[in-house]
Amino acid sequence: MARPYIAGIPGGTATTTIQIQGAQTIRNWTVTALAAAVGAYELSTSPTSQIATGQPDPSVIARVSMPGATTGVLAITVPVNLPVKAFQNIYVHCTGSGNVGTSLLN
């Protein structure tokens, strides 16, 4: 059985690094967030955020936009089908002040 990876997302302009412990295929990325401001989460194999890029390079796996303070809690699952190997880093980039949340890779 594939191992799930759960990580907190601090909000603001930040990056959370998730280190993979063994080879597997990540099937889904589930994010929950307190959407406090307009912003985005980005799942990437690159340590550099490309959130402001209209057409990112292939290192960007998925993005989720935060519509703003009036929406409350956002919860979404994105199918990603991403093969990973041991000790590979996966990054969750964030923008938007106060957009704290949780990332689940499984």
Secondary structure, DSSP 8 states (H G I E B T S, - for coil): ----EEEEE--SSEEEEEE--S-EEEEEEEEEEEE-SSEEEEEESSSS--TT-SS--TTEEEEEEE--GGGEEEEEEEEEEEEE-TT-EEEEEEESTT--EEEEE-
